[in-house]
Amino acid sequence: MIQCGSRTCDGIAAGSKVAPMPQTPVLGEVMARVPMLRAMARLSTGCPKVGQALVGRTVRTAMADTRALPPDEMLAAYLLAIQRRLATIVPHRDCPSLAGLNAGASLVWTKLHQAMRSLLAIEREVLFLGDGGGLKAQVLADSLGCGDADIHDVRRTARIEVINHLAADTAPAAAIDVEDDAVCASLLSLALYQS
């Protein structure tokens, strides 16, 4: 298991530094997706150091055979699929120091972070990248190897779980239409306020 601060984690992080590559349009397109990859890796691993190592491995894997890279509109899904596959190869635990990161954060963000961490990995990914990152359902479906309808079901379930987690003392959101983005945002705001 990789633990942040351990020799294993330090070794992986040291090996994750991407060696300088010649600037090419293909590299530019891949590197433009690094912030998205970094945010998803940090959320999924719970550890900035392990997340950064995962991003480095993802970029190196993608650039190993540039002929296999898909067209620009499919690149995000392709990179997310690589990252997800690599994340399952090297298991990890949450950073023991992650709790300290939340100490300086506002109470609202801490509660939202806890609600997101309570989701299944696939729910967290769909909600984070779909609602938070604005990725289309088709890109998420391509990255996960499923259909658009599956993405909508996962997103709906994740939204309900987050709202219910935040509003533990109020009526469950299951009966409310969380498919409507405006209704969902209103429910989320209300749940955050009440929590």
Accessible surface in RSA format (square Angstrom, percent):
REM  Atomic radii and reference values for relative SASA: ProtOr
REM  Chains: A
REM  Algorithm: Lee & Richards
REM  Probe-radius: 1.40
REM  Slices: 20
REM RES _ NUM      All-atoms   Total-Side   Main-Chain    Non-polar    All polar
REM                ABS   REL    ABS   REL    ABS   REL    ABS   REL    ABS   REL
RES MET A   1   139.13  72.1  80.69  53.4  58.44 139.1  82.73  70.3  56.41  74.7
RES ILE A   2     3.23   1.8   3.20   2.4   0.03   0.1   3.20   2.3   0.03   0.1
RES GLN A   3    63.73  35.6  63.73  46.6   0.00   0.0   9.86  21.0  53.87  40.9
RES CYS A   4    29.45  22.3  18.32  20.4  11.13  26.2   0.59   1.5  28.86  31.1
RES GLY A   5    58.50  72.1   0.00   N/A  58.50  72.1  30.87  84.7  27.64  61.9
RES SER A   6    34.38  29.0  23.58  31.5  10.79  24.9  33.37  71.1   1.00   1.4
RES ARG A   7   220.90  92.8 208.18 106.1  12.72  30.3  82.01 112.1 138.90  84.2
RES THR A   8    73.92  52.6  63.04  63.9  10.88  25.9  39.17  52.6  34.75  52.5
RES CYS A   9     1.02   0.8   0.56   0.6   0.46   1.1   0.07   0.2   0.95   1.0
RES ASP A  10    58.21  40.8  54.10  53.8   4.12   9.7  26.94  63.4  31.27  31.2
RES GLY A  11    45.33  55.9   0.00   N/A  45.33  55.9  34.91  95.8  10.43  23.4
RES ILE A  12    44.00  25.0  35.81  26.7   8.19  19.7  41.78  30.1   2.22   6.0
RES ALA A  13    14.99  13.8  13.74  21.2   1.26   2.9  13.74  19.3   1.26   3.3
RES ALA A  14    65.35  60.1  50.47  77.9  14.88  33.8  52.15  73.4  13.20  35.0
RES GLY A  15    49.89  61.5   0.00   N/A  49.89  61.5  37.46 102.8  12.42  27.8
RES SER A  16     8.26   7.0   4.55   6.1   3.71   8.6   0.35   0.7   7.91  11.1
RES LYS A  17   156.78  76.5 136.12  83.5  20.65  49.2 111.66 100.5  45.12  48.1
RES VAL A  18    56.55  37.2  31.08  28.1  25.47  61.4  31.23  27.1  25.32  68.7
RES ALA A  19    69.49  63.9  60.97  94.1   8.51  19.4  67.17  94.6   2.32   6.1
RES PRO A  20   138.04 100.6 105.44  96.1  32.60 118.5 116.97  96.6  21.07 131.0
RES MET A  21    52.82  27.4  35.89  23.8  16.94  40.3  27.04  23.0  25.78  34.2
RES PRO A  22   110.53  80.6  95.45  87.0  15.09  54.8 107.82  89.0   2.71  16.8
RES GLN A  23   154.13  86.2 124.79  91.2  29.34  69.9  63.63 135.5  90.50  68.6
RES THR A  24    57.22  40.7  48.91  49.6   8.31  19.8  51.62  69.3   5.60   8.5
RES PRO A  25   117.29  85.5 103.40  94.3  13.89  50.5 115.41  95.3   1.88  11.7
RES VAL A  26    58.98  38.8  56.60  51.2   2.37   5.7  58.94  51.2   0.03   0.1
RES LEU A  27     8.01   4.5   8.01   5.7   0.00   0.0   8.01   5.6   0.00   0.0
RES GLY A  28    34.53  42.6   0.00   N/A  34.53  42.6  28.22  77.4   6.31  14.1
RES GLU A  29    75.27  43.2  74.49  56.4   0.77   1.8  21.76  42.1  53.51  43.7
RES VAL A  30     0.00   0.0   0.00   0.0   0.00   0.0   0.00   0.0   0.00   0.0
RES MET A  31    82.67  42.8  74.46  49.3   8.21  19.5  73.85  62.8   8.82  11.7
RES ALA A  32    70.52  64.8  37.92  58.5  32.60  74.1  50.24  70.7  20.28  53.7
RES ARG A  33    45.21  19.0  43.38  22.1   1.83   4.4  12.64  17.3  32.57  19.7
RES VAL A  34    10.84   7.1  10.84   9.8   0.00   0.0  10.84   9.4   0.00   0.0
RES PRO A  35    84.11  61.3  77.02  70.2   7.09  25.8  79.43  65.6   4.69  29.1
RES MET A  36    39.20  20.3  29.36  19.4   9.84  23.4  31.46  26.7   7.73  10.2
RES LEU A  37     0.00   0.0   0.00   0.0   0.00   0.0   0.00   0.0   0.00   0.0
RES ARG A  38   103.92  43.6 103.70  52.9   0.22   0.5  43.80  59.9  60.12  36.4
RES ALA A  39    41.36  38.0  30.15  46.5  11.21  25.5  38.82  54.7   2.54   6.7
RES MET A  40     8.07   4.2   8.07   5.3   0.00   0.0   8.07   6.9   0.00   0.0
RES ALA A  41     0.00   0.0   0.00   0.0   0.00   0.0   0.00   0.0   0.00   0.0
RES ARG A  42   107.81  45.3 105.76  53.9   2.05   4.9  31.83  43.5  75.98  46.0
RES LEU A  43    21.50  12.0  16.00  11.4   5.50  13.8  20.89  14.7   0.61   1.6
RES SER A  44    32.71  27.6  24.38  32.5   8.34  19.2  21.06  44.8  11.65  16.3
RES THR A  45     1.30   0.9   1.30   1.3   0.00   0.0   1.30   1.7   0.00   0.0
RES GLY A  46     2.56   3.2   0.00   N/A   2.56   3.2   2.56   7.0   0.00   0.0
RES CYS A  47     0.09   0.1   0.09   0.1   0.00   0.0   0.09   0.2   0.00   0.0
RES PRO A  48    50.93  37.1  43.75  39.9   7.18  26.1  46.25  38.2   4.68  29.1
RES LYS A  49    79.07  38.6  71.94  44.1   7.14  17.0  50.80  45.7  28.28  30.1
RES VAL A  50     5.14   3.4   4.50   4.1   0.65   1.6   5.14   4.5   0.00   0.0
RES GLY A  51     1.06   1.3   0.00   N/A   1.06   1.3   1.06   2.9   0.00   0.0
RES GLN A  52    75.76  42.4  74.22  54.2   1.54   3.7  40.74  86.7  35.02  26.6
RES ALA A  53     0.37   0.3   0.36   0.6   0.00   0.0   0.36   0.5   0.00   0.0
RES LEU A  54     2.72   1.5   2.72   1.9   0.00   0.0   2.72   1.9   0.00   0.0
RES VAL A  55     3.62   2.4   3.62   3.3   0.00   0.0   3.62   3.1   0.00   0.0
RES GLY A  56     2.76   3.4   0.00   N/A   2.76   3.4   2.76   7.6   0.00   0.0
RES ARG A  57    42.79  18.0  41.52  21.2   1.27   3.0  36.58  50.0   6.21   3.8
RES THR A  58     0.00   0.0   0.00   0.0   0.00   0.0   0.00   0.0   0.00   0.0
RES VAL A  59     2.05   1.3   2.05   1.9   0.00   0.0   2.05   1.8   0.00   0.0
RES ARG A  60    84.37  35.4  77.18  39.3   7.19  17.1  48.24  65.9  36.13  21.9
RES THR A  61    52.44  37.3  39.03  39.6  13.41  32.0  30.64  41.2  21.80  33.0
RES ALA A  62     0.77   0.7   0.00   0.0   0.77   1.8   0.14   0.2   0.63   1.7
RES MET A  63    30.39  15.7  15.72  10.4  14.67  34.9  16.06  13.7  14.33  19.0
RES ALA A  64    88.46  81.3  44.71  69.0  43.75  99.5  56.64  79.8  31.82  84.3
RES ASP A  65    61.71  43.2  57.85  57.6   3.86   9.1  29.57  69.6  32.14  32.1
RES THR A  66    58.20  41.4  46.97  47.6  11.23  26.8  18.60  25.0  39.59  59.9
RES ARG A  67   218.72  91.8 184.33  94.0  34.39  81.9  87.48 119.6 131.23  79.5
RES ALA A  68    52.71  48.5  27.83  43.0  24.88  56.6  38.54  54.3  14.17  37.5
RES LEU A  69    28.36  15.8   8.92   6.4  19.43  48.9   8.92   6.3  19.43  52.3
RES PRO A  70    34.93  25.5  18.43  16.8  16.50  60.0  25.30  20.9   9.63  59.9
RES PRO A  71    83.55  60.9  70.05  63.9  13.51  49.1  82.76  68.3   0.79   4.9
RES ASP A  72    76.23  53.4  65.51  65.2  10.72  25.3  29.31  69.0  46.92  46.8
RES GLU A  73   125.29  71.9 105.56  79.9  19.73  47.0  66.32 128.3  58.97  48.1
RES MET A  74    70.39  36.5  69.63  46.1   0.76   1.8  48.89  41.6  21.50  28.5
RES LEU A  75     4.09   2.3   4.09   2.9   0.00   0.0   4.09   2.9   0.00   0.0
RES ALA A  76    10.63   9.8  10.37  16.0   0.27   0.6  10.37  14.6   0.27   0.7
RES ALA A  77     3.59   3.3   3.02   4.7   0.57   1.3   3.35   4.7   0.24   0.6
RES TYR A  78    67.31  31.4  60.82  34.6   6.49  16.9  49.22  37.0  18.09  22.3
RES LEU A  79     0.00   0.0   0.00   0.0   0.00   0.0   0.00   0.0   0.00   0.0
RES LEU A  80     2.49   1.4   1.23   0.9   1.25   3.1   1.23   0.9   1.25   3.4
RES ALA A  81    35.53  32.7  31.44  48.5   4.09   9.3  31.58  44.5   3.95  10.5
RES ILE A  82     7.30   4.2   7.30   5.4   0.00   0.0   7.30   5.3   0.00   0.0
RES GLN A  83     6.47   3.6   6.47   4.7   0.00   0.0   2.88   6.1   3.59   2.7
RES ARG A  84    66.21  27.8  60.49  30.8   5.72  13.6  59.28  81.0   6.93   4.2
RES ARG A  85   124.96  52.5 118.85  60.6   6.11  14.5  67.06  91.6  57.90  35.1
RES LEU A  86    21.70  12.1  21.35  15.3   0.34   0.9  21.35  15.0   0.34   0.9
RES ALA A  87    24.43  22.5  17.07  26.3   7.35  16.7  19.53  27.5   4.89  13.0
RES THR A  88   105.45  75.0  75.47  76.5  29.99  71.5  69.66  93.6  35.79  54.1
RES ILE A  89   110.71  63.0  86.02  64.1  24.69  59.5  92.32  66.5  18.39  49.9
RES VAL A  90    40.70  26.8  36.62  33.2   4.08   9.8  37.54  32.6   3.16   8.6
RES PRO A  91    72.70  53.0  66.74  60.8   5.96  21.7  72.45  59.8   0.25   1.6
RES HIS A  92    49.92  27.3  30.92  21.5  19.00  48.6  20.29  20.9  29.62  34.5
RES ARG A  93   122.09  51.3 117.38  59.8   4.72  11.2  49.82  68.1  72.27  43.8
RES ASP A  94    70.60  49.5  56.05  55.8  14.55  34.4  21.74  51.2  48.86  48.7
RES CYS A  95     7.29   5.5   1.68   1.9   5.60  13.2   0.28   0.7   7.01   7.6
RES PRO A  96   104.41  76.1  70.55  64.3  33.87 123.1  83.23  68.7  21.18 131.7
RES SER A  97    77.01  65.1  64.12  85.6  12.88  29.7  54.43 115.9  22.58  31.6
RES LEU A  98    23.58  13.1  23.28  16.7   0.30   0.8  23.58  16.6   0.00   0.0
RES ALA A  99    78.16  71.9  62.76  96.9  15.40  35.0  68.16  96.0  10.01  26.5
RES GLY A 100    52.02  64.1   0.00   N/A  52.02  64.1  35.56  97.6  16.46  36.9
RES LEU A 101    91.00  50.7  70.61  50.5  20.39  51.3  74.60  52.4  16.40  44.1
RES ASN A 102    37.59  25.9  33.04  31.9   4.55  11.0   6.55  15.8  31.05  30.0
RES ALA A 103    88.28  81.2  48.77  75.3  39.51  89.9  61.27  86.3  27.01  71.5
RES GLY A 104    78.66  97.0   0.00   N/A  78.66  97.0  43.11 118.3  35.55  79.6
RES ALA A 105    44.09  40.5  20.71  32.0  23.38  53.2  30.81  43.4  13.29  35.2
RES SER A 106    59.20  50.0  42.12  56.2  17.08  39.3  51.92 110.6   7.28  10.2
RES LEU A 107   123.28  68.7 113.45  81.2   9.83  24.7 115.98  81.4   7.31  19.7
RES VAL A 108    71.86  47.3  71.46  64.7   0.40   1.0  71.81  62.4   0.05   0.1
RES TRP A 109   163.96  65.8 161.52  78.2   2.43   5.7 132.97  70.9  30.98  50.3
RES THR A 110    22.63  16.1  22.10  22.4   0.52   1.2  20.14  27.1   2.49   3.8
RES LYS A 111    50.73  24.7  49.86  30.6   0.87   2.1  34.91  31.4  15.82  16.9
RES LEU A 112    31.08  17.3  31.08  22.2   0.00   0.0  31.08  21.8   0.00   0.0
RES HIS A 113    52.66  28.8  46.64  32.4   6.02  15.4  33.82  34.9  18.84  21.9
RES GLN A 114    95.04  53.1  89.11  65.1   5.94  14.1  26.83  57.1  68.21  51.7
RES ALA A 115     0.00   0.0   0.00   0.0   0.00   0.0   0.00   0.0   0.00   0.0
RES MET A 116    22.50  11.6  22.50  14.9   0.00   0.0  16.81  14.3   5.68   7.5
RES ARG A 117    57.92  24.3  39.46  20.1  18.47  44.0  20.55  28.1  37.37  22.6
RES SER A 118    67.25  56.8  26.72  35.7  40.53  93.4  33.51  71.4  33.74  47.3
RES LEU A 119    10.46   5.8   0.89   0.6   9.57  24.1   2.82   2.0   7.64  20.6
RES LEU A 120   122.51  68.2 118.28  84.6   4.22  10.6 121.85  85.6   0.65   1.8
RES ALA A 121    65.41  60.1  56.29  86.9   9.12  20.7  56.78  80.0   8.63  22.8
RES ILE A 122    73.88  42.0  69.14  51.5   4.74  11.4  71.87  51.8   2.01   5.5
RES GLU A 123    17.44  10.0  17.44  13.2   0.00   0.0   2.63   5.1  14.81  12.1
RES ARG A 124    19.68   8.3  19.68  10.0   0.00   0.0   0.00   0.0  19.68  11.9
RES GLU A 125    15.10   8.7  15.10  11.4   0.00   0.0   0.58   1.1  14.52  11.9
RES VAL A 126     0.32   0.2   0.32   0.3   0.00   0.0   0.32   0.3   0.00   0.0
RES LEU A 127    16.45   9.2  15.35  11.0   1.10   2.8  15.35  10.8   1.10   3.0
RES PHE A 128    58.72  29.4  55.87  34.6   2.85   7.4  58.20  35.3   0.51   1.5
RES LEU A 129     3.10   1.7   3.10   2.2   0.00   0.0   3.10   2.2   0.00   0.0
RES GLY A 130    15.05  18.6   0.00   N/A  15.05  18.6   5.73  15.7   9.31  20.9
RES ASP A 131    62.25  43.6  29.40  29.3  32.85  77.7  25.93  61.0  36.32  36.2
RES GLY A 132    65.02  80.2   0.00   N/A  65.02  80.2  31.22  85.7  33.81  75.7
RES GLY A 133    53.36  65.8   0.00   N/A  53.36  65.8  26.21  71.9  27.16  60.8
RES GLY A 134    58.96  72.7   0.00   N/A  58.96  72.7  32.15  88.2  26.81  60.1
RES LEU A 135    39.94  22.2  31.08  22.2   8.86  22.3  32.18  22.6   7.76  20.9
RES LYS A 136   155.88  76.0 148.03  90.8   7.86  18.7  97.72  88.0  58.16  62.0
RES ALA A 137    24.20  22.2  15.24  23.5   8.96  20.4  16.25  22.9   7.95  21.0
RES GLN A 138    91.36  51.1  89.79  65.6   1.56   3.7  47.10 100.3  44.26  33.6
RES VAL A 139    24.20  15.9  23.94  21.7   0.26   0.6  24.20  21.0   0.00   0.0
RES LEU A 140     2.45   1.4   2.45   1.8   0.00   0.0   2.45   1.7   0.00   0.0
RES ALA A 141     1.11   1.0   0.82   1.3   0.29   0.7   0.82   1.2   0.29   0.8
RES ASP A 142    52.82  37.0  26.92  26.8  25.90  61.2  11.20  26.4  41.61  41.5
RES SER A 143     5.84   4.9   0.00   0.0   5.84  13.4   0.18   0.4   5.66   7.9
RES LEU A 144    37.47  20.9   8.71   6.2  28.77  72.3  11.61   8.2  25.86  69.6
RES GLY A 145    70.71  87.2   0.00   N/A  70.71  87.2  37.28 102.3  33.43  74.9
RES CYS A 146    49.37  37.3  22.81  25.4  26.56  62.4  31.36  79.5  18.01  19.4
RES GLY A 147    34.63  42.7   0.00   N/A  34.63  42.7  30.87  84.7   3.76   8.4
RES ASP A 148    59.03  41.4  53.05  52.8   5.98  14.1  21.34  50.2  37.69  37.6
RES ALA A 149    71.56  65.8  63.21  97.5   8.35  19.0  67.97  95.7   3.59   9.5
RES ASP A 150    69.48  48.7  68.23  67.9   1.26   3.0  15.26  35.9  54.22  54.1
RES ILE A 151     4.27   2.4   4.27   3.2   0.00   0.0   4.27   3.1   0.00   0.0
RES HIS A 152    71.93  39.3  71.57  49.7   0.37   0.9  53.19  54.8  18.74  21.8
RES ASP A 153    91.19  63.9  88.17  87.8   3.02   7.2  26.38  62.1  64.81  64.6
RES VAL A 154    31.10  20.5  28.72  26.0   2.38   5.7  31.10  27.0   0.00   0.0
RES ARG A 155    45.30  19.0  45.30  23.1   0.00   0.0   4.72   6.5  40.58  24.6
RES ARG A 156    82.20  34.5  82.06  41.8   0.13   0.3  23.80  32.5  58.40  35.4
RES THR A 157    60.94  43.3  58.91  59.7   2.03   4.8  34.26  46.0  26.68  40.3
RES ALA A 158     0.00   0.0   0.00   0.0   0.00   0.0   0.00   0.0   0.00   0.0
RES ARG A 159    12.46   5.2  10.33   5.3   2.13   5.1   4.33   5.9   8.14   4.9
RES ILE A 160    16.47   9.4  16.47  12.3   0.00   0.0  16.47  11.9   0.00   0.0
RES GLU A 161    82.79  47.5  81.33  61.5   1.47   3.5   9.72  18.8  73.07  59.7
RES VAL A 162     4.95   3.3   4.95   4.5   0.00   0.0   4.95   4.3   0.00   0.0
RES ILE A 163     8.95   5.1   8.95   6.7   0.00   0.0   8.95   6.4   0.00   0.0
RES ASN A 164    42.85  29.5  35.88  34.7   6.97  16.8  21.67  52.1  21.18  20.5
RES HIS A 165    85.82  46.9  64.66  44.9  21.17  54.1  47.37  48.8  38.45  44.7
RES LEU A 166     9.73   5.4   2.06   1.5   7.67  19.3   3.73   2.6   6.00  16.2
RES ALA A 167    11.33  10.4   5.32   8.2   6.00  13.7   8.59  12.1   2.74   7.3
RES ALA A 168    84.17  77.4  50.75  78.3  33.42  76.0  55.40  78.0  28.78  76.2
RES ASP A 169   147.22 103.1 108.66 108.1  38.56  91.2  38.82  91.4 108.39 108.1
RES THR A 170    59.64  42.4  40.46  41.0  19.18  45.7  45.37  60.9  14.27  21.6
RES ALA A 171    84.41  77.6  60.05  92.7  24.36  55.4  66.69  93.9  17.72  46.9
RES PRO A 172    88.85  64.8  80.09  73.0   8.77  31.9  83.13  68.6   5.73  35.6
RES ALA A 173     1.36   1.3   1.11   1.7   0.25   0.6   1.33   1.9   0.04   0.1
RES ALA A 174    58.17  53.5  48.22  74.4   9.94  22.6  48.40  68.2   9.77  25.9
RES ALA A 175   103.98  95.6  61.71  95.2  42.27  96.2  73.40 103.4  30.58  81.0
RES ILE A 176    63.88  36.4  59.78  44.5   4.10   9.9  63.88  46.0   0.00   0.0
RES ASP A 177    80.60  56.5  71.93  71.6   8.67  20.5  38.06  89.6  42.54  42.4
RES VAL A 178     0.03   0.0   0.00   0.0   0.03   0.1   0.00   0.0   0.03   0.1
RES GLU A 179    65.14  37.4  53.81  40.7  11.33  27.0  40.79  78.9  24.35  19.9
RES ASP A 180    62.96  44.1  54.10  53.8   8.86  20.9  17.03  40.1  45.93  45.8
RES ASP A 181    88.64  62.1  80.37  80.0   8.26  19.5  35.03  82.4  53.60  53.5
RES ALA A 182    75.96  69.8  60.25  93.0  15.70  35.7  68.79  96.9   7.17  19.0
RES VAL A 183    55.11  36.3  52.07  47.1   3.04   7.3  55.05  47.8   0.06   0.2
RES CYS A 184    10.81   8.2  10.81  12.1   0.00   0.0   0.87   2.2   9.94  10.7
RES ALA A 185    56.95  52.4  50.75  78.3   6.20  14.1  55.65  78.4   1.30   3.4
RES SER A 186    71.85  60.7  61.41  82.0  10.44  24.1  31.59  67.3  40.26  56.4
RES LEU A 187    29.49  16.4  27.82  19.9   1.67   4.2  28.20  19.8   1.29   3.5
RES LEU A 188    50.31  28.0  50.31  36.0   0.00   0.0  50.31  35.3   0.00   0.0
RES SER A 189    69.90  59.1  62.48  83.4   7.42  17.1  34.41  73.3  35.49  49.7
RES LEU A 190    92.12  51.3  88.18  63.1   3.94   9.9  91.68  64.4   0.44   1.2
RES ALA A 191     2.28   2.1   1.19   1.8   1.09   2.5   1.96   2.8   0.32   0.8
RES LEU A 192    33.20  18.5  26.22  18.8   6.98  17.6  26.40  18.5   6.80  18.3
RES TYR A 193   189.49  88.5 161.60  91.9  27.89  72.6 122.64  92.2  66.85  82.4
RES GLN A 194    93.66  52.4  57.09  41.7  36.57  87.1  26.91  57.3  66.75  50.6
RES SER A 195    44.03  37.2   7.58  10.1  36.44  84.0  27.49  58.5  16.54  23.2
END  Absolute sums over single chains surface
CHAIN  1 A    10405.9       8116.1       2289.8       6653.3       3752.6
END  Absolute sums over all chains
TOTAL         10405.9       8116.1       2289.8       6653.3       3752.6
